Every structure is written in structure tokens, then in C-alpha cells.
């Protein structure tokens, strides 16, 4: 049974402090000893934005990947359709001239970007001049292509190399093919997927060009025109108008569809314009585009099953998963996380093989292209300052969650290395790392709570690392967003709060600071009030103030006032400590898992000042709490120090000072009654000490 709480009479300000137990001091830092907090607000906000995306109805699965195109001659009807629909890409004429002169051209780019159509268009133009045809070849390994022995003079041939083509074999293969087709006076276009092989070919500037796809809007319009050519005239304009709807772009979640996606979208838009597809069904199809891309990526990775042949595919997979967790963060942070995950994947595939790291890898831009990502200028928040970074992000806001869900849901053997990887990241003191890893862990726990609990939440919550315990609390709170999981998470925290393990109790207190697991802010406060008995106030007061910085500050202030007026010593102390924290803690250090836009303009201010500016109605209760802290013997000294520091910080900012000047008269009187002489003297002494 738990020990009963101590109950005593209200304190007398004239009594010596030692008569009422220990003196309360201003809480210094949070439960992480100052580590892992400054800068966490921005990181948490971005992680939530990228990973907490609902997909709508789940009955529509991502469309299956298309089957490989058949080898052999390309039918005339397909070439005729190609001529009607193909959009010339930048550099088309130069590529055609290079192909005519050297008989071979390698187009380096990502699948789905229209490389094959451009290759066929180039070959068709040359074959038309020579009276030849166009055929597709099959890949027959590093030594050649199937069907190449039947090469005909004047013909054009298209060959696609596999995505995992070794970079050391690509260039010799292209040299052999060029010599062969030059000898036969024929032409060949080779499609090379982005990656090490393509990067090596481009650096060598032999046979290869970097393929740039046509604009998606042009491809979409051309396909819509083709699909609705024989339909009533108004349908084409209806489809074009639908394509411009904001909700359709939101459902797609892609910065710009690739040509293959634009063609697929045109089919859905045409069906919608003809009345064969409802609005909701159209949006469902659009929501499937990002999962479809993620599924294709993981299908590509399922190639060689042994190391070191599988390493390029594993590194590409690790890069995409790391980018899903660190979307929008510094490139160096994401790249290091990707290497750590690649190692975990490699030793899982072959425990006897210890992979190293390539010291001189492909250009960053080339690697990111394989993940449909770009880099540019960004900013990382360090708390009191921000620093410029080279940031990296997916070209589409739905890709991060699609990759994370696909890796976890469809590939069970990926879970072990991913869980170990996330646990290690959650021990990094930088909030730019552990916060993102913790938010991702929460998302994965919500996908499969039984697995996530054992492999993520429990190991993190029971460690001696305070950062990992905070990460566990963040992950559990994030998982409890799912209504069906909330009772399970709350039950776990209930058991931890009443158990004998100090680490579990602290993790429970930290988790309730997000106000999600217990079902409401009021219920979380009740749990924190119970935990105050077994806590020195450091962790519980931090969680209470985190709730105060949330969406329901009035609920929190009402609870603190109730505790203060009550007879339970532990809860009174908790109310006093939380009040001191509100005065001394910067608002941005108290980030939660829910948006509080009204506090954003005051993120650099102490929380008490921010609350007074954003929620003036909080003034009376805040004044009552601070008056009590100033007049109760056990907290008076700490409250005086806090008040002095609060006013001094405001003195350097006219806006803060104006807020404080409006509040201080309220602090100096108790409702309609003037403050007693002793309390008034204390406040006057504080002000005179400035």
C-alpha cells in the first residue's frame, strides 16, 4: 500500500522556514539536466508536421507496380501514341545529336520520370530517318543484353539497367555496347537509375547525360487532352479545374508529380470528369500516390540477399528511412543517422560481415535524388540562438510518413534493426536528434503497440539515461493519440506511477506532461498530483509547467490554485514549484505534442509573461499563486529571486515590460482587499532591489 500523504495546517509567513521543512529553491533546468531541451520546440513541431498525417480511408491500397515492359519490337500503335503525348525535355536536340554521332546515350535519372519515353522518342526520330524500327532489349548481366546479337542496321534499341547495377561494371558495359552498335550502324539508349553507377558515369562524362523530366503540368494536360479528345468539350475544362483544387494537391502530398504519376493522375481526373469516380474516391486515389512510391522503393531494395552485393540497396533504403525521420533537418544529422541504420541493416542481413563506410561517396545531390529529396538552406534552433544549416527534405509532405509506415508494416524483418537504431538515437543529447527519433517511435508504436511496447517503449523507459526516459515518455504520449490505444498506454503509466521502480515513475510523470495519455489535461494533472508524493518536485513540476504551456492553461492554473489551498503538503509544494518554473522557464523549452499557436509570438519569453500576453484572463490566478510563493516561508526566498530575475529580463524588452507593468499592481493586492503589510513589504523590497 502507498504511504498516506502528509497533511498539515496552512503555513504562517511569520514562522521560520525551518519549522516547515526544507526550503523550496528555484527549480534549475528540467529532468534532463539542461540537455536535450533548447531547440526541441522547433524540432518537435517539424517532426509532427511530417509524420502525423492521416491517410483517410484505408480500403484503397496503393496501386501495384507495373510489370516490366516486354522485350522485342515496340508496336507501331505505341510509337504513334508516344508521338502524340511525348513532351520534349530540356536538351532534347543535343541528346539526339549525341546519339546519332556516338550511337549510344545513357539517360541517368529516376524511374517514373519519363526516361523510357524520352529514350523511345529519340530512337524513333533516328529510326524514322534510317527506315529502321525500335525495340526493347533485356538486361543479361554485366556482360551485355539479351537480343543484342540480332541488331539490325538503322534500328534503335532501349535497354534499362537494374537499379542495383554495380558502378564498376556500368562503364565497361556501355563501352562494349557503344562499340557494338557503332559497328552495326544502329543506336542504343540505356536507362540508368540514380545512384553510384549513374554518378560515376556522369563524372566521367562518357556517353551519359543527367535526365531532367518535363514539367508535370504539361504532361498532365497532354494526357487529359488525349483521354477526353472524343468527349464533350466541357469535360476537359472540368478535369483541368479539378486538378487545380487545393484539396487534391493536399491529398497527393507531392511537391510535383513525376511524369508517370501525372499520367496516372490524368486517368483518375478523366474518370472523375466523366462521372465514373466520386470526389472522395478521387481523393483516395490521390492519397495512394505517396504509399505507391514507398512500396516501389522497398521492392527495388529486395534484390541481392548477400553482402557486399546488397550494400548499395541497403544504403539507399537506410537513406530513405532516415530521411523519413529527419525530414527537414540538417543534412549532416540525417546522413549520419542513415549510415548508422545502414550498418544495422547490414549486420542483420549478414552478422558475419562488418560493413565499412565509403569515404568518397557520390555527390550529395545524386544520393538524394534516389530518395526523391533535395537540399537547401535551413535553420536549426539552439534555444537562445539559431544557426544556418544545409537542410534536406522530401519533395512531398506525405512521403515521410509513407516510407515509415511501409517499412514497419510490410517488412517485418526491418523492425529489429529499426528499433535498435531508434533507441540509440534517443540517447543523443541533441534535441534535433532524440526528439525526432522519439516522435517516430511513437508513430511506430501506434502502428503496432504490442511490438513497439516491447522493443521501443519499455527498453527506453527503464534505462538510466534521462534523455531516453524522456524519449520513452514522448513516444508513449504520441502513441496515445490513437483513441484505441489510449487506455493501454494510460494503464501502463498507472502501473509505473504506483510501482517501486524510480525510473518507471519518472517516465510516467514525464509522459503525463503531454496531457494525452490520461485522456485530458485534468486527468494528467491528477496523476501528477499523486506522483508528487514520491518525487522531489523536479520532474512533476516540469510536467505541470509543460501542461501550463499547452492548450488549457486555465485548467492547469485552477488545479494549482486548488492544490495551494488544500492541506496536502506534496501538492502545495508542487504548486509552488510549478509557479516558480513558470516565472523562470523560457516558453520554447516547454514544447509539447500539440500546437499552441497563441504562444508562438512569445516563445523567447518566460512562460508567465507569455501567458499574461496571450491569455490575460490568467492574470488573477497567476497573481494568487505568485503572492503565495512570495509570502509562504518555505518559498519566499526563491520567489523573491525569481521575481527579481523576471523583472530584470523584462527590463530589456519594452513589450515584456509593458505586460509586467500591467500585472504587478494585481500582484500587490488580493482581490478587493489590500495585501497584508508583511507581504506588501516583501514585494516592495523585491522591487527596490532591482
C-alpha positions in Angstrom: 0.0 0.0 0.0 1.1 3.6 -0.7 2.0 5.7 2.3 -0.5 8.4 3.1 0.2 12.0 2.1 1.3 14.4 4.8 -1.4 16.8 5.9 -0.6 20.0 7.8 -2.2 23.4 8.5 -1.6 26.3 6.2 1.8 28.0 6.7 2.3 31.2 8.6 4.6 33.7 6.9 6.0 34.8 10.2 7.2 31.3 11.1 10.8 30.4 10.4 11.4 28.4 7.3 13.0 25.5 9.1 9.8 25.0 11.1 8.0 23.9 8.0 10.5 21.5 6.5 13.0 22.1 3.7 13.3 25.4 1.8 12.0 25.4 -1.7 14.5 26.6 -4.3 14.0 27.7 -7.8 14.0 24.6 -10.0 17.1 24.5 -12.1 16.6 23.1 -15.6 14.4 20.2 -16.4 14.7 16.5 -15.8 17.4 16.3 -18.4 19.8 18.5 -16.5 19.6 21.1 -19.2 20.5 18.7 -22.0 18.2 17.9 -24.9 15.8 20.8 -24.3 16.8 24.1 -26.0 15.7 23.8 -29.6 13.3 21.0 -29.0 10.2 23.0 -29.8 11.0 23.6 -33.4 12.2 20.0 -33.9 9.0 18.6 -32.3 6.9 20.8 -34.5 8.5 19.7 -37.7 8.5 16.1 -36.7 4.8 16.2 -36.0 4.1 18.0 -39.3 5.9 15.4 -41.4 4.8 12.2 -39.6 1.3 12.8 -38.2 -0.5 12.7 -41.5 -3.8 10.8 -41.8 -4.3 8.8 -45.0 -8.1 8.8 -44.9 -10.0 5.5 -45.6 -7.7 2.5 -45.6 -9.8 0.4 -48.0 -7.9 1.6 -51.1 -4.4 0.1 -51.2 -1.6 1.6 -53.2 -1.7 0.7 -56.8 0.6 -2.2 -57.7 3.8 -1.5 -59.5 3.6 -2.0 -63.3 5.0 -5.1 -64.8 8.3 -4.7 -66.8 7.7 -3.9 -70.4 8.2 -6.8 -72.8 11.3 -7.3 -74.8 11.2 -7.1 -78.5 9.9 -4.7 -81.2 7.8 -1.7 -80.0 4.4 -1.8 -81.7 3.6 1.0 -84.2 0.5 1.9 -82.2 2.6 2.6 -79.1 5.1 4.7 -81.1 2.2 6.7 -82.6 0.7 7.3 -79.1 4.2 8.3 -78.0 4.4 10.9 -80.7 1.1 12.4 -79.7 1.8 12.6 -76.0 5.5 13.0 -75.6 6.8 16.3 -74.3 10.3 17.2 -75.3 12.6 17.6 -72.3 15.4 20.1 -71.8 18.4 19.3 -74.0 16.4 17.0 -76.3 18.1 18.2 -79.5 21.6 17.9 -78.0 20.8 14.3 -76.8 19.5 13.3 -80.3 22.7 14.7 -81.9 24.9 12.9 -79.4 23.1 9.6 -80.0 23.3 10.0 -83.8 27.1 10.7 -83.5 28.2 8.1 -81.0 25.4 5.5 -81.4 24.9 5.3 -77.6 23.4 7.5 -75.0 22.9 6.8 -71.3 20.0 8.6 -69.6 20.6 8.9 -65.9 17.5 9.6 -63.8 14.9 8.1 -61.5 12.2 5.6 -62.6 8.9 7.3 -63.3 10.4 10.5 -64.6 9.8 9.7 -68.3 13.2 8.4 -69.2 11.9 5.5 -71.2 9.5 7.7 -73.2 12.3 10.1 -74.0 14.6 7.3 -74.9 12.0 5.8 -77.3 11.2 9.2 -78.7 14.9 9.8 -79.5 15.3 6.3 -81.1 12.1 6.7 -83.1 13.3 10.0 -84.6 16.6 8.5 -85.7 15.0 5.2 -86.9 12.4 7.2 -88.9 15.3 8.8 -90.9 17.1 5.4 -91.5 13.9 3.4 -92.1 14.5 1.2 -89.1 12.4 0.2 -86.2 12.6 0.4 -82.4 13.0 -2.5 -79.9 13.5 -3.1 -76.2 16.4 -5.2 -75.0 16.6 -7.3 -71.9 19.4 -7.0 -69.4 21.6 -10.1 -69.3 24.1 -9.2 -66.6 27.3 -7.1 -66.6 28.5 -8.6 -69.9 25.6 -7.5 -72.1 22.0 -7.5 -73.1 19.7 -10.2 -74.4 18.7 -9.8 -78.1 21.7 -7.7 -78.9 23.0 -10.4 -81.3 20.1 -9.7 -83.6 21.0 -6.0 -84.0 19.8 -4.6 -87.3 21.2 -1.6 -89.2 19.4 1.6 -88.6 17.3 0.2 -85.7 17.0 1.8 -82.3 17.2 -0.2 -79.1 16.2 0.7 -75.5 17.9 -1.1 -72.5 17.3 -0.5 -68.8 20.0 -1.3 -66.3 18.8 -2.6 -62.9 18.8 -0.1 -60.0 21.5 -2.1 -58.2 23.9 -2.0 -61.1 27.4 -2.0 -59.7 29.3 1.2 -60.6 32.4 -0.7 -61.5 30.6 -2.7 -64.3 28.4 0.1 -65.8 31.1 2.0 -67.7 32.8 -1.1 -69.3 29.3 -2.4 -70.3 28.5 0.9 -72.0 31.8 0.9 -73.8 31.1 -2.5 -75.2 27.6 -1.6 -76.3 28.8 1.6 -77.9 31.3 -0.3 -80.0 28.8 -2.9 -80.9 26.1 -0.5 -82.1 28.6 1.7 -83.9 29.8 -1.4 -85.8 26.2 -2.2 -86.8 25.2 1.4 -87.6 22.4 1.2 -85.0 21.5 3.2 -81.9 21.0 2.4 -78.3 19.6 4.4 -75.3 20.5 2.9 -71.9 18.4 3.9 -68.9 20.5 4.2 -65.7 18.8 4.7 -62.3 20.2 7.3 -60.0 22.9 6.1 -57.6 26.6 5.3 -57.5 26.7 3.9 -61.1 24.9 6.9 -62.6 27.1 9.3 -60.6 30.3 7.6 -61.8 29.1 7.8 -65.4 28.2 11.4 -65.1 31.5 12.3 -63.5 33.3 10.6 -66.4 31.2 12.5 -68.9 31.2 9.5 -71.2 28.0 8.5 -73.0 25.9 9.8 -70.1 23.6 12.8 -69.5 21.6 13.8 -66.4 18.0 13.4 -67.4 15.6 16.2 -66.4 11.9 15.4 -66.7 9.3 17.6 -68.4 7.0 19.7 -66.3 4.3 17.6 -64.6 1.6 20.2 -65.6 2.5 19.8 -69.3 2.4 16.0 -69.1 -0.9 16.1 -67.2 -2.6 18.5 -69.7 -1.3 16.5 -72.7 -2.7 13.2 -71.3 -6.0 14.8 -70.3 -6.4 16.2 -73.8 -5.8 12.7 -75.2 -8.1 10.9 -72.8 -11.0 13.3 -73.3 -10.5 14.1 -77.0 -13.7 12.4 -78.1 -15.8 13.5 -75.2 -18.0 16.7 -74.8 -15.9 19.8 -74.8 -16.7 20.9 -71.3 -15.2 17.7 -69.7 -11.7 18.7 -70.5 -12.1 22.1 -68.7 -13.8 20.3 -65.8 -10.8 18.0 -65.4 -8.4 20.9 -65.6 -10.3 22.8 -63.0 -10.4 19.8 -60.6 -6.6 19.4 -61.0 -6.2 22.9 -59.6 -8.2 22.2 -56.4 -6.2 22.7 -53.2 -7.7 19.6 -51.6 -6.4 17.5 -54.5 -2.8 18.8 -54.0 -3.1 18.2 -50.3 -4.2 14.6 -50.9 -1.3 14.0 -53.3 1.2 15.4 -50.8 3.8 15.7 -53.6 5.6 18.9 -54.5 5.3 17.9 -58.1 4.2 14.6 -59.5 6.6 12.8 -61.8 5.6 12.3 -65.4 4.4 8.7 -64.7 2.4 9.9 -61.8 1.0 12.8 -63.9 -0.2 10.3 -66.5 -1.8 8.2 -63.8 -3.5 11.2 -62.3 -4.8 12.2 -65.7 -6.6 8.9 -65.9 -8.3 9.5 -62.5 -9.2 13.1 -63.4 -10.7 12.0 -66.7 -12.8 9.3 -64.9 -14.0 11.9 -62.4 -14.9 14.3 -65.1 -17.0 11.6 -66.8 -18.8 10.8 -63.6 -17.2 7.4 -63.1 -15.3 8.5 -60.0 -16.7 10.4 -57.0 -14.9 13.2 -55.3 -14.0 11.1 -52.3 -12.8 8.2 -54.4 -10.6 10.6 -56.4 -9.0 11.9 -53.2 -8.5 8.3 -52.1 -6.6 7.6 -55.3 -4.5 10.7 -54.8 -3.7 9.7 -51.3 -2.3 6.4 -52.6 0.5 8.1 -54.7 3.0 8.5 -51.8 2.4 5.0 -50.5 2.8 3.7 -54.0 6.2 5.4 -54.3 7.3 4.0 -50.9 6.2 0.5 -52.0 8.2 0.7 -55.2 11.3 1.8 -53.3 11.2 -1.2 -51.0 10.5 -3.5 -53.9 13.7 -2.2 -55.5 15.6 -3.0 -52.3 14.6 -6.6 -52.3 17.4 -7.7 -54.7 20.6 -9.4 -53.8 20.4 -11.2 -50.5 24.1 -11.3 -49.6 26.7 -8.8 -48.7 28.5 -6.9 -50.1 26.4 -7.0 -53.3 23.3 -5.8 -51.3 25.1 -2.9 -49.7 24.1 -0.2 -52.3 20.4 -1.2 -51.9 20.7 -1.3 -48.1 22.3 2.2 -48.1 19.5 3.6 -50.3 16.9 2.0 -48.0 18.6 3.4 -44.9 18.8 6.9 -46.5 15.0 6.9 -47.3 14.1 5.7 -43.8 16.5 8.2 -42.1 15.0 11.0 -44.2 11.5 9.9 -43.1 12.5 10.5 -39.5 14.7 13.6 -40.2 12.7 15.2 -43.0 13.6 19.0 -42.9 16.6 18.7 -40.6 20.3 19.3 -41.2 21.8 17.1 -43.9 24.7 16.1 -41.7 22.3 14.8 -39.0 20.3 12.8 -41.5 23.3 11.4 -43.3 24.9 10.2 -40.0 21.6 8.6 -39.0 21.4 6.9 -42.4 24.9 5.4 -42.0 24.1 4.1 -38.6 20.9 2.4 -39.9 22.8 1.0 -42.9 25.2 -0.7 -40.5 22.2 -2.1 -38.6 20.6 -3.4 -41.8 23.9 -4.9 -43.0 24.7 -6.8 -39.8 21.1 -8.1 -39.7 21.4 -9.4 -43.2 24.8 -11.0 -42.6 26.1 -11.0 -39.0 29.5 -12.3 -40.1 30.1 -9.2 -42.3 31.1 -5.9 -40.7 30.5 -3.2 -43.4 32.6 -0.1 -43.5 31.7 3.3 -44.9 32.7 4.6 -48.3 34.9 7.6 -47.6 34.4 9.2 -51.0 30.8 8.6 -51.9 28.6 10.1 -54.6 27.7 13.7 -54.7 25.0 14.5 -52.0 22.6 15.7 -54.7 22.9 12.4 -56.6 22.2 10.3 -53.4 19.3 12.5 -52.5 17.8 12.1 -56.0 17.3 8.4 -55.3 15.2 9.3 -52.3 13.2 12.0 -54.1 14.8 14.6 -51.9 16.5 18.0 -52.2 18.7 20.1 -50.0 18.9 23.8 -49.5 19.3 26.5 -46.8 17.7 25.8 -43.4 17.9 26.9 -39.8 18.2 24.9 -36.6 17.1 26.4 -33.3 19.5 26.1 -30.4 17.3 27.7 -27.8 18.8 31.2 -27.4 20.1 31.3 -30.9 19.6 29.8 -34.4 22.3 28.6 -36.8 22.1 28.2 -40.5 22.4 24.6 -41.8 22.2 22.8 -45.1 18.8 21.2 -44.7 17.3 18.2 -46.6 13.7 17.2 -47.2 11.5 15.0 -49.3 9.8 16.6 -52.3 6.4 15.9 -50.9 5.0 16.2 -47.4 3.4 12.7 -47.5 6.5 10.8 -48.4 8.0 10.7 -44.9 5.0 9.0 -43.3 4.5 6.7 -46.3 8.1 5.4 -46.1 7.9 5.0 -42.3 4.6 3.1 -42.5 5.7 0.9 -45.4 9.0 -0.1 -43.7 7.2 -1.0 -40.5 4.0 -2.6 -41.8 5.2 -4.5 -44.8 8.7 -5.7 -43.9 8.8 -7.4 -40.5 12.5 -8.1 -40.5 13.2 -4.4 -40.8 11.7 -3.8 -37.4 14.5 -5.2 -35.3 17.3 -3.0 -36.8 15.0 0.0 -36.9 14.1 -0.4 -33.2 17.8 -0.7 -32.2 18.6 2.3 -34.4 15.8 4.5 -32.9 16.8 3.5 -29.3 20.4 4.6 -30.0 19.2 7.9 -31.5 17.0 8.5 -28.4 20.2 8.6 -26.3 21.6 11.5 -28.3 21.5 14.7 -26.1 20.8 16.9 -29.1 17.0 17.6 -29.4 17.5 17.8 -33.1 18.1 14.0 -32.9 16.3 12.5 -29.9 13.1 14.4 -30.3 12.6 13.3 -34.0 13.5 9.7 -33.1 11.1 9.7 -30.2 8.2 11.1 -32.3 8.9 8.5 -34.9 9.0 5.8 -32.2 5.5 7.0 -31.1 4.2 6.7 -34.6 5.5 3.2 -34.9 4.2 2.2 -31.5 0.8 3.3 -32.7 1.1 1.1 -35.8 1.7 -2.0 -33.7 1.5 -1.3 -30.0 2.4 -4.9 -28.8 5.7 -4.8 -30.8 6.5 -1.2 -30.1 5.9 -1.5 -26.4 8.5 -4.4 -26.0 11.1 -3.1 -28.5 10.8 0.6 -28.0 8.9 2.0 -25.1 9.9 -0.5 -22.3 13.7 -0.5 -23.1 13.7 3.3 -23.3 11.6 3.9 -20.2 13.7 1.6 -17.9 17.2 2.9 -18.8 19.4 5.1 -16.6 19.6 7.7 -19.4 17.3 10.7 -18.6 17.2 11.5 -22.3 16.0 8.0 -23.2 13.3 8.2 -20.5 12.1 11.5 -21.9 12.1 9.9 -25.3 10.0 7.0 -23.9 7.6 9.4 -22.4 7.3 11.3 -25.7 6.8 8.1 -27.7 4.1 6.8 -25.3 2.3 10.1 -25.3 2.5 10.2 -29.1 1.1 6.6 -29.4 -1.8 7.6 -27.1 -3.1 10.0 -29.8 -4.8 6.9 -31.2 -8.1 6.6 -29.2 -8.0 2.8 -29.3 -4.5 2.7 -27.7 -5.0 5.4 -25.1 -6.4 3.0 -22.4 -3.5 0.7 -22.8 -0.9 3.5 -22.5 -2.7 5.0 -19.6 -2.8 1.7 -17.8 0.9 1.2 -18.3 1.6 4.6 -16.9 -0.7 4.0 -14.0 1.2 0.8 -13.0 4.5 2.6 -13.4 3.4 5.5 -11.2 2.4 3.2 -8.4 5.4 0.8 -8.7 8.7 0.7 -6.9 11.0 1.5 -9.9 12.1 5.1 -9.7 12.9 5.2 -13.4 9.4 4.0 -14.4 7.8 6.5 -12.1 9.8 9.3 -13.6 8.9 8.2 -17.2 5.2 8.1 -16.2 5.5 11.7 -14.8 7.2 12.9 -18.0 4.6 11.2 -20.2 1.7 12.9 -18.3 3.3 16.2 -19.0 2.0 16.0 -22.6 -1.7 15.8 -21.4 -2.6 13.0 -23.9 -2.2 9.6 -22.3 -4.8 10.1 -19.4 -7.4 11.4 -21.8 -7.5 15.0 -20.7 -5.3 17.7 -19.1 -7.3 17.5 -15.9 -6.7 13.7 -15.6 -3.0 14.2 -16.3 -2.8 16.8 -13.5 -4.5 14.4 -11.1 -1.9 11.7 -11.9 0.9 14.2 -11.5 -0.6 15.3 -8.1 -0.4 11.7 -7.0 3.2 11.3 -8.2 4.3 14.4 -6.2 4.4 12.3 -3.1 7.3 10.1 -4.4 9.1 12.9 -6.2 11.2 15.9 -5.1 9.2 18.1 -7.4 11.8 18.4 -10.1 10.1 16.1 -12.7 6.5 16.6 -11.7 6.8 20.4 -11.6 8.4 20.3 -15.1 5.5 18.3 -16.4 2.9 20.5 -14.8 4.5 23.6 -16.4 4.7 21.8 -19.7 0.9 21.4 -19.4 0.6 25.1 -18.5 2.3 25.9 -21.8 -0.3 23.8 -23.6 -3.8 24.5 -24.9 -5.6 24.6 -21.5 -3.6 27.0 -19.2 -6.8 27.9 -17.2 -7.3 24.2 -16.3 -3.8 24.0 -15.0 -3.9 27.2 -13.0 -7.2 26.1 -11.5 -5.6 22.9 -10.3 -2.5 24.7 -8.9 -4.8 27.1 -7.0 -6.8 24.2 -5.6 -3.6 22.4 -4.5 -2.3 25.5 -2.9 -5.5 26.0 -0.9 -5.5 22.3 0.1 -3.9 20.5 3.0 -1.7 18.1 1.2 1.9 19.2 1.6 3.3 17.5 -1.5 0.7 19.1 -3.8 1.2 22.5 -2.2 4.9 22.2 -2.9 4.2 21.1 -6.4 2.0 24.2 -7.0 4.7 26.5 -5.6 7.5 24.8 -7.6 5.4 25.0 -10.8 4.8 28.7 -10.2 8.5 29.3 -9.8 9.2 27.4 -13.0 6.6 29.4 -14.9 8.4 32.6 -14.0 11.9 31.3 -14.7 11.5 29.0 -17.7 11.6 30.1 -21.3 8.4 29.2 -23.2 10.1 27.4 -26.1 11.7 25.0 -23.6 8.3 23.7 -22.7 7.2 22.3 -26.0 4.5 19.7 -26.2 3.0 17.4 -28.8 0.1 19.7 -29.6 0.1 23.0 -31.4 -0.3 26.2 -29.2 -0.1 28.9 -31.9 -1.2 31.7 -29.4 2.2 31.3 -27.6 4.3 31.3 -30.7 4.9 35.1 -30.8 6.2 34.9 -27.2 8.4 31.7 -27.5 11.5 33.5 -26.2 9.7 35.0 -23.1 9.4 33.4 -19.7 6.2 31.3 -19.7 4.5 33.5 -17.1 5.0 36.6 -19.3 3.8 34.7 -22.4 0.7 33.6 -20.6 -0.2 37.1 -19.4 0.3 38.4 -23.0 -1.6 35.6 -24.8 -4.2 34.9 -22.1 -4.9 38.0 -20.0 -7.6 36.1 -18.2 -4.9 34.0 -16.5 -3.7 37.1 -14.6 -5.8 36.7 -11.4 -4.9 33.1 -10.7 -1.2 33.6 -11.6 -1.1 36.6 -9.2 -2.6 34.5 -6.4 0.0 31.7 -6.9 2.9 34.1 -7.1 1.7 36.0 -4.0 1.5 32.7 -2.1 5.1 31.9 -3.2 6.3 35.3 -2.0 4.6 35.1 1.3 5.0 31.5 2.4 8.1 31.0 4.4 9.4 27.9 2.6 9.2 29.5 -0.8 9.7 33.2 -0.1 13.4 33.4 -0.8 13.2 31.5 -4.0 10.2 33.5 -5.1 12.0 36.8 -4.4 14.9 35.7 -6.5 12.6 34.6 -9.3 10.6 37.8 -9.3 13.8 39.9 -9.4 15.1 37.9 -12.4 11.7 38.0 -14.1 11.6 41.8 -13.9 15.2 42.2 -14.9 14.6 40.1 -18.1 11.6 42.2 -18.9 13.5 45.5 -18.5 15.4 44.8 -21.7 12.3 44.3 -23.8 9.6 47.0 -24.0 6.9 44.6 -24.9 7.6 42.3 -21.9 8.0 45.3 -19.6 4.6 46.6 -20.6 3.0 43.2 -19.8 4.7 43.1 -16.5 3.7 46.7 -15.6 0.1 45.8 -16.1 0.5 42.7 -13.9 2.4 44.0 -10.9 -0.4 46.1 -9.5 -2.6 43.0 -9.5 0.2 41.2 -7.6 0.2 43.9 -4.9 -3.4 43.4 -3.9 -5.5 40.4 -3.0 -8.9 40.8 -4.8 -10.7 43.8 -3.3 -8.6 43.6 -0.2 -5.2 45.2 0.1 -2.3 42.9 0.7 -1.3 42.4 4.3 1.6 44.6 5.5 4.1 41.8 5.6 3.5 40.7 2.1 3.5 44.3 0.8 6.8 44.9 2.5 8.3 41.8 0.8 7.2 42.9 -2.7 8.4 46.4 -2.1 11.8 45.1 -1.0 12.0 43.0 -4.2 11.2 46.0 -6.4 13.7 48.2 -4.5 16.4 45.5 -5.0 16.3 45.9 -8.8 
